[in-house]
Amino acid sequence: MVGFRSFLKSGHSPTLFASFFYFAFSCCIWVMNGAMAPFISETYQLSPAQKGLMLSIPIIAGAFMRFPLGVLAQYIGRKNATLVEMGMIIVALLFGYFYVSSYDSLLAMGVLLGIAGASFGVALSLGSGSFPPRYKGLAMGLVGAGNVGTAVSVLVAPALAQRWGWQTVYGIAALAMLLPMAAMILFGREPDDVDSHASLREHAACLFEKDGWAFSLIYAVTFGGFIGLTTFLPSYYYDQFGVSKVQAGQLAMLAAFMGAAVRVFGGWISDHWGGVNTLTAVLVTVAITLVLSGLASGSLVATTLLLMLCFAALGAGNGALFQLVPLRWPLTTAVAGSMIGEAGALGGGLVPNAMGLSKQYTGTYLWGFVGFAVCAVIVLGMLRVMQIRWTRTWAEKGGRARPVAHTPPAQPTPGARATSAE
């Protein structure tokens, strides 16, 4: 507790919590169509492939919008960029409330929901910006835990849709977005860290490096899997097990909450065990639990327990990856994290599509689970090859931080005169 108090005092904690609040609400809005998918599908009688496309568009759009929002933040400041984005989210939600009336307009709504998914890089940079380097990883982990908003969405949105209709939920969400906007105005403060003033070239630099691509592919499995499966699960539970629409959201919430809650733990355990070791265990667990989830499609209890374990691993993987980012890019941590987050989130858009196509053309979701598991195994192989060089250059064995070398103070030469004050 004393250490956590020292952490809070080392930076501007009101900005940290305002950033968390902003990111949590953004994640909640980002997966809203997924949370209400059983209602939407019933309204428009969607095929599995149409449903997969509808679920993937907000994720893909959010990934592509992250970079423009980061550039905007360079010109107007990160706090102002969050306020602009939240204003745009409210407009998008009002569009959904007043104008969505067909499948085509629903797809357009999905693009607009992607605005909420753009929040990741700015939220983490703003929240961690006023903290010293030794605490940036923890600050980024706490803000990143705002992805618990996905669990809130799949829990609350179906219940609201059941009572007032799914389009009304857009209007309710538009009013709710005023809360994080007010918190940001009242408590947020623009940090003055150097990392935020990187040039456009520096923003994209990590994607021209092998390590940047490697980190992005890992994140495409961990975070992409988290956001993609969170969006897909309400539909899966409803279609596969015949539970009610509200129960489908509640079951999806159990898995999503596990992923969000374990993210900070993943960063903590990586500090002690090493990010590479943690990611190795994560990817093995993800691959096994995904295949078993596909095979356990006849048992609701087994599927739920396996998916909770899978999500716990995905959440730990998200934390572990961002334990490594400051080690690899110590001077441009937020910049690298933003670009990796953008590339990694694209992986989430593939998951609902793969699941929908698997169901439509094979009659089962199994091959969607198996395909994602194969991706996790491939990324695991890449990680084990890349870590050989990583642990020779910028990390200790297993992916731990290298100890800081302390140079002993120079001893004065006997008889030497002090000249600094002369």
C-alpha positions as CSV (number, residue, x, y, z in Angstrom):
1,M,0.0,0.0,0.0
2,V,2.9,2.4,0.8
3,G,4.4,1.7,-2.5
4,F,1.2,2.4,-4.3
5,R,0.8,5.7,-2.4
6,S,4.3,6.6,-3.5
7,F,3.3,5.8,-7.1
8,L,0.3,8.1,-6.9
9,K,2.3,10.9,-5.4
10,S,4.9,10.7,-8.1
11,G,2.6,11.9,-10.8
12,H,-0.8,13.5,-11.3
13,S,-3.2,10.9,-10.1
14,P,-6.4,12.8,-11.1
15,T,-5.3,12.7,-14.7
16,L,-4.6,9.0,-14.4
17,F,-8.1,8.2,-13.1
18,A,-9.7,10.5,-15.6
19,S,-7.9,8.7,-18.4
20,F,-9.0,5.3,-17.0
21,F,-12.6,6.6,-16.9
22,Y,-12.4,7.8,-20.4
23,F,-10.9,4.6,-21.7
24,A,-13.4,2.4,-19.9
25,F,-16.4,4.3,-21.4
26,S,-14.8,4.2,-24.8
27,C,-14.3,0.4,-24.6
28,C,-17.9,0.1,-23.5
29,I,-19.1,2.0,-26.6
30,W,-16.7,0.2,-28.9
31,V,-18.2,-3.3,-28.4
32,M,-21.8,-2.1,-28.0
33,N,-23.0,-3.7,-31.3
34,G,-21.5,-7.0,-30.2
35,A,-23.2,-6.8,-26.8
36,M,-26.6,-6.2,-28.6
37,A,-25.9,-8.6,-31.5
38,P,-28.6,-11.1,-30.6
39,F,-31.2,-8.3,-30.7
40,I,-29.9,-6.8,-33.9
41,S,-29.6,-10.1,-35.6
42,E,-33.2,-10.9,-34.8
43,T,-34.4,-7.5,-36.1
44,Y,-32.6,-7.9,-39.5
45,Q,-32.5,-11.7,-39.7
46,L,-28.7,-11.7,-40.3
47,S,-26.8,-14.7,-41.6
48,P,-23.7,-15.8,-39.7
49,A,-21.4,-14.1,-42.2
50,Q,-23.4,-10.9,-42.1
51,K,-23.2,-11.0,-38.3
52,G,-19.5,-11.5,-38.4
53,L,-19.0,-8.5,-40.7
54,M,-21.3,-6.4,-38.5
55,L,-19.2,-7.3,-35.4
56,S,-15.8,-6.8,-37.1
57,I,-16.3,-3.3,-38.6
58,P,-16.2,-1.3,-35.3
59,I,-13.0,-3.1,-34.3
60,I,-11.2,-2.6,-37.6
61,A,-12.4,1.0,-37.9
62,G,-11.2,1.7,-34.3
63,A,-7.8,0.4,-35.2
64,F,-7.4,2.6,-38.2
65,M,-8.6,5.7,-36.3
66,R,-6.0,5.4,-33.6
67,F,-3.2,6.9,-35.6
68,P,-5.2,10.0,-36.8
69,L,-6.3,10.6,-33.2
70,G,-2.7,10.4,-32.1
71,V,-1.6,12.9,-34.7
72,L,-4.4,15.2,-33.6
73,A,-3.2,15.0,-30.1
74,Q,0.2,16.3,-31.2
75,Y,-1.4,19.5,-32.4
76,I,-4.0,20.2,-29.8
77,G,-2.8,18.2,-26.8
78,R,-3.9,14.9,-25.5
79,K,-6.5,16.2,-23.1
80,N,-8.2,18.3,-25.8
81,A,-8.0,15.3,-28.2
82,T,-9.9,13.1,-25.7
83,L,-12.6,15.8,-25.5
84,V,-12.9,16.1,-29.3
85,E,-13.2,12.3,-29.5
86,M,-15.8,12.0,-26.8
87,G,-17.8,14.7,-28.6
88,M,-17.6,12.7,-31.8
89,I,-18.7,9.6,-30.0
90,I,-21.8,11.3,-28.7
91,V,-22.6,12.4,-32.3
92,A,-22.1,8.9,-33.5
93,L,-24.4,7.5,-30.8
94,L,-27.1,10.0,-31.7
95,F,-26.8,8.9,-35.3
96,G,-27.5,5.3,-34.1
97,Y,-30.4,6.4,-32.1
98,F,-32.1,8.5,-34.8
99,Y,-31.0,7.1,-38.1
100,V,-30.2,3.4,-38.0
101,S,-33.0,1.6,-39.8
102,S,-31.4,-1.0,-42.1
103,Y,-28.4,-3.4,-42.3
104,D,-26.5,-0.9,-44.4
105,S,-27.0,1.9,-41.9
106,L,-26.0,-0.5,-39.2
107,L,-22.7,-1.1,-40.9
108,A,-22.2,2.7,-41.1
109,M,-23.0,2.9,-37.4
110,G,-20.2,0.3,-36.9
111,V,-17.7,2.6,-38.5
112,L,-18.8,5.4,-36.2
113,L,-18.5,3.2,-33.2
114,G,-14.9,2.8,-34.3
115,I,-14.3,6.3,-33.1
116,A,-14.5,5.0,-29.5
117,G,-11.9,2.3,-30.3
118,A,-9.4,5.0,-31.2
119,S,-8.9,6.0,-27.6
120,F,-6.2,3.5,-26.6
121,G,-3.0,5.3,-27.4
122,V,-4.1,8.7,-26.3
123,A,-5.6,7.4,-23.1
124,L,-2.4,5.5,-22.1
125,S,-0.1,8.4,-23.1
126,L,-2.2,11.0,-21.2
127,G,-2.6,8.8,-18.1
128,S,1.1,7.9,-17.8
129,G,2.5,11.2,-19.1
130,S,3.0,12.9,-15.8
131,F,4.6,9.9,-14.1
132,P,8.4,9.2,-14.0
133,P,9.9,6.5,-16.2
134,R,10.0,3.9,-13.3
135,Y,6.3,4.1,-12.9
136,K,5.1,4.5,-16.5
137,G,4.5,0.8,-16.9
138,L,2.2,0.6,-13.9
139,A,0.4,3.8,-15.0
140,M,-0.1,2.4,-18.5
141,G,-1.3,-0.9,-16.9
142,L,-3.9,0.9,-14.8
143,V,-5.3,2.9,-17.6
144,G,-5.3,-0.1,-19.9
145,A,-7.4,-1.9,-17.3
146,G,-10.1,0.4,-18.5
147,N,-10.9,-2.4,-21.0
148,V,-13.1,-3.6,-18.2
149,G,-15.6,-1.4,-20.0
150,T,-16.1,-4.2,-22.5
151,A,-17.4,-6.4,-19.6
152,V,-19.7,-3.6,-18.5
153,S,-21.1,-3.3,-22.0
154,V,-21.9,-7.0,-22.5
155,L,-23.6,-7.0,-19.1
156,V,-25.6,-3.8,-19.2
157,A,-26.5,-3.2,-22.8
158,P,-28.5,-6.4,-23.3
159,A,-30.6,-5.7,-20.2
160,L,-31.3,-2.1,-21.4
161,A,-32.1,-3.4,-24.9
162,Q,-34.5,-6.0,-23.4
163,R,-36.4,-3.2,-21.6
164,W,-36.3,-0.2,-24.0
165,G,-35.2,-1.6,-27.4
166,W,-31.7,-1.8,-28.7
167,Q,-31.6,1.5,-30.6
168,T,-32.6,3.3,-27.4
169,V,-29.4,2.0,-25.8
170,Y,-27.5,4.3,-28.2
171,G,-29.3,7.3,-26.8
172,I,-28.7,6.2,-23.2
173,A,-25.0,5.8,-24.0
174,A,-24.8,9.2,-25.5
175,L,-26.0,10.7,-22.3
176,A,-23.7,8.5,-20.2
177,M,-20.6,9.8,-22.2
178,L,-21.1,13.2,-20.6
179,L,-19.7,11.6,-17.4
180,P,-16.2,10.9,-18.6
181,M,-16.2,14.1,-20.5
182,A,-17.0,16.1,-17.3
183,A,-14.3,14.1,-15.4
184,M,-11.7,14.9,-18.1
185,I,-12.6,18.6,-18.0
186,L,-12.5,18.8,-14.2
187,F,-9.6,16.5,-13.3
188,G,-7.5,15.9,-16.4
189,R,-4.3,17.9,-17.0
190,E,-2.0,17.9,-20.0
191,P,1.4,16.4,-19.1
192,D,4.6,17.9,-20.2
193,D,6.6,14.7,-20.9
194,V,8.9,14.7,-23.9
195,D,7.6,11.4,-25.2
196,S,4.4,13.1,-26.3
197,H,6.1,15.5,-28.7
198,A,7.5,12.8,-31.1
199,S,7.4,13.6,-34.8
200,L,5.2,11.8,-37.3
201,R,8.2,9.8,-38.4
202,E,9.0,8.7,-34.9
203,H,5.3,7.6,-34.5
204,A,5.7,5.2,-37.3
205,A,9.3,4.2,-36.8
206,C,8.7,1.1,-34.7
207,L,6.6,-0.4,-37.5
208,F,9.7,-0.3,-39.8
209,E,11.6,-2.5,-37.3
210,K,11.4,-6.2,-36.9
211,D,10.6,-5.9,-33.2
212,G,7.8,-3.5,-34.0
213,W,6.2,-6.1,-36.2
214,A,6.8,-8.9,-33.7
215,F,5.2,-6.9,-30.9
216,S,2.2,-6.0,-33.2
217,L,1.6,-9.7,-34.1
218,I,1.7,-10.7,-30.5
219,Y,-0.7,-8.0,-29.6
220,A,-3.0,-9.1,-32.5
221,V,-3.4,-12.4,-30.7
222,T,-3.7,-11.1,-27.1
223,F,-5.6,-7.8,-27.4
224,G,-7.1,-8.7,-30.8
225,G,-8.3,-12.0,-29.3
226,F,-9.7,-10.2,-26.3
227,I,-11.7,-7.6,-28.1
228,G,-12.7,-9.9,-31.0
229,L,-14.0,-12.7,-28.7
230,T,-15.7,-10.2,-26.4
231,T,-17.6,-8.8,-29.3
232,F,-18.5,-12.3,-30.6
233,L,-19.4,-14.2,-27.4
234,P,-22.9,-12.8,-26.8
235,S,-23.9,-14.1,-30.3
236,Y,-22.1,-17.4,-29.7
237,Y,-23.8,-18.1,-26.4
238,Y,-27.2,-17.1,-27.8
239,D,-26.9,-19.2,-31.0
240,Q,-25.0,-22.2,-29.7
241,F,-26.6,-22.8,-26.3
242,G,-30.1,-21.2,-26.8
243,V,-29.8,-19.0,-23.6
244,S,-31.7,-15.7,-23.4
245,K,-30.2,-12.6,-24.9
246,V,-29.6,-11.1,-21.4
247,Q,-28.0,-14.4,-20.2
248,A,-25.8,-14.4,-23.2
249,G,-24.4,-11.0,-22.2
250,Q,-24.0,-12.1,-18.6
251,L,-22.0,-15.2,-19.6
252,A,-19.8,-13.1,-22.0
253,M,-19.2,-10.7,-19.1
254,L,-17.6,-13.4,-17.0
255,A,-15.0,-14.0,-19.6
256,A,-14.5,-10.3,-20.5
257,F,-14.1,-9.3,-16.8
258,M,-11.4,-12.0,-16.3
259,G,-9.4,-10.6,-19.2
260,A,-9.7,-7.0,-18.0
261,A,-9.0,-7.8,-14.3
262,V,-5.9,-9.9,-15.0
263,R,-4.2,-7.4,-17.3
264,V,-2.5,-5.5,-14.4
265,F,-1.5,-8.9,-12.8
266,G,0.1,-9.8,-16.2
267,G,2.3,-6.7,-16.0
268,W,3.2,-7.4,-12.4
269,I,4.1,-11.0,-12.9
270,S,6.1,-10.1,-15.9
271,D,8.2,-7.7,-13.8
272,H,9.2,-10.7,-11.6
273,W,9.1,-13.6,-14.1
274,G,9.8,-11.8,-17.3
275,G,7.6,-10.7,-20.1
276,V,8.9,-13.3,-22.6
277,N,8.2,-16.2,-20.1
278,T,4.8,-14.8,-19.3
279,L,3.9,-14.5,-23.0
280,T,5.1,-18.0,-23.6
281,A,2.7,-19.4,-21.0
282,V,-0.1,-17.1,-22.3
283,L,0.1,-18.3,-25.9
284,V,0.3,-21.9,-24.9
285,T,-2.8,-21.5,-22.7
286,V,-4.7,-19.5,-25.3
287,A,-4.1,-22.2,-28.0
288,I,-5.1,-25.1,-25.8
289,T,-8.2,-23.4,-24.3
290,L,-9.4,-22.2,-27.7
291,V,-9.3,-25.7,-29.2
292,L,-11.0,-27.2,-26.2
293,S,-13.7,-24.5,-26.3
294,G,-14.5,-25.4,-29.8
295,L,-14.7,-29.1,-28.9
296,A,-16.8,-28.4,-25.8
297,S,-19.6,-26.8,-27.8
298,G,-22.2,-29.1,-26.3
299,S,-21.5,-28.1,-22.7
300,L,-22.3,-24.6,-21.5
301,V,-20.4,-25.0,-18.2
302,A,-17.3,-26.4,-19.8
303,T,-17.3,-23.7,-22.5
304,T,-17.7,-20.9,-20.0
305,L,-14.9,-22.2,-17.7
306,L,-12.5,-22.7,-20.7
307,L,-13.3,-19.2,-22.1
308,M,-12.7,-17.6,-18.7
309,L,-9.3,-19.3,-18.5
310,C,-8.6,-18.2,-22.1
311,F,-9.5,-14.6,-21.4
312,A,-7.4,-14.6,-18.2
313,A,-4.5,-15.6,-20.3
314,L,-5.3,-13.0,-23.0
315,G,-5.5,-10.3,-20.3
316,A,-2.2,-11.4,-18.8
317,G,-0.6,-11.3,-22.2
318,N,-1.8,-7.7,-22.8
319,G,-0.1,-6.7,-19.5
320,A,3.1,-8.7,-20.3
321,L,3.5,-7.2,-23.7
322,F,3.4,-3.7,-22.3
323,Q,5.9,-4.6,-19.7
324,L,8.3,-5.2,-22.5
325,V,7.5,-2.1,-24.6
326,P,9.2,0.4,-22.2
327,L,12.3,-1.9,-22.1
328,R,12.5,-2.0,-25.9
329,W,11.6,1.7,-26.6
330,P,12.5,3.5,-23.3
331,L,12.5,7.0,-24.8
332,T,9.3,6.6,-27.0
333,T,7.2,4.2,-24.9
334,A,3.9,5.9,-25.5
335,V,4.6,6.3,-29.3
336,A,5.5,2.7,-29.7
337,G,2.6,1.6,-27.6
338,S,0.2,3.6,-29.7
339,M,1.4,2.1,-33.0
340,I,1.5,-1.4,-31.6
341,G,-2.0,-1.0,-30.2
342,E,-3.2,0.1,-33.6
343,A,-1.7,-2.8,-35.5
344,G,-2.6,-5.3,-32.9
345,A,-6.3,-4.3,-32.7
346,L,-6.7,-5.2,-36.4
347,G,-6.4,-8.8,-35.3
348,G,-9.6,-8.4,-33.3
349,G,-11.5,-7.6,-36.5
350,L,-10.6,-11.0,-38.0
351,V,-12.1,-13.1,-35.1
352,P,-15.9,-12.4,-35.6
353,N,-15.4,-12.7,-39.4
354,A,-13.6,-16.1,-39.0
355,M,-16.3,-17.3,-36.6
356,G,-19.2,-16.3,-38.9
357,L,-17.6,-17.8,-42.0
358,S,-16.8,-21.0,-40.1
359,K,-20.4,-21.3,-39.0
360,Q,-21.9,-20.4,-42.4
361,Y,-19.8,-22.7,-44.5
362,T,-19.0,-25.7,-42.2
363,G,-22.1,-25.6,-39.9
364,T,-19.9,-25.3,-36.8
365,Y,-17.9,-22.6,-35.0
366,L,-15.1,-25.2,-34.3
367,W,-12.9,-24.2,-37.2
368,G,-13.0,-20.5,-36.2
369,F,-11.6,-21.5,-32.7
370,V,-9.0,-23.8,-34.3
371,G,-7.9,-21.1,-36.8
372,F,-7.3,-18.6,-34.0
373,A,-5.4,-21.3,-32.0
374,V,-3.2,-21.9,-34.9
375,C,-2.4,-18.2,-35.1
376,A,-1.4,-18.3,-31.4
377,V,1.0,-21.2,-32.0
378,I,2.6,-19.4,-35.0
379,V,3.1,-16.3,-32.9
380,L,4.5,-18.4,-30.1
381,G,7.1,-19.8,-32.5
382,M,8.0,-16.3,-33.6
383,L,8.4,-15.2,-30.0
384,R,10.8,-18.0,-29.1
385,V,13.0,-17.1,-32.1
386,M,13.0,-13.4,-31.5
387,Q,13.6,-13.6,-27.8
388,I,17.1,-15.0,-28.4
389,R,18.2,-11.6,-29.7
390,W,16.1,-9.7,-27.3
391,T,17.8,-11.2,-24.3
392,R,21.2,-10.4,-25.7
393,T,20.5,-6.8,-26.4
394,W,17.8,-5.0,-24.3
395,A,16.4,-7.5,-21.8
396,E,17.5,-10.0,-19.2
397,K,16.8,-13.7,-19.6
398,G,13.1,-14.4,-19.8
399,G,12.3,-10.8,-20.6
400,R,13.0,-9.1,-17.3
401,A,14.3,-5.6,-17.0
402,R,18.1,-5.2,-17.0
403,P,19.4,-3.9,-13.7
404,V,20.5,-0.3,-13.8
405,A,24.2,0.0,-13.4
406,H,25.3,2.5,-10.7
407,T,28.6,4.1,-11.3
408,P,30.4,4.7,-7.9
409,P,31.3,8.4,-7.3
410,A,34.9,9.3,-8.2
411,Q,37.2,9.4,-5.3
412,P,39.2,12.7,-4.9
413,T,42.9,12.5,-5.6
414,P,44.9,13.2,-2.4
415,G,46.1,16.7,-2.4
416,A,43.8,17.8,-5.3
417,R,42.2,21.2,-5.1
418,A,38.4,21.6,-5.7
419,T,38.0,23.9,-8.7
420,S,34.3,23.9,-9.3
421,A,33.7,27.0,-7.1
422,E,36.6,28.9,-8.3
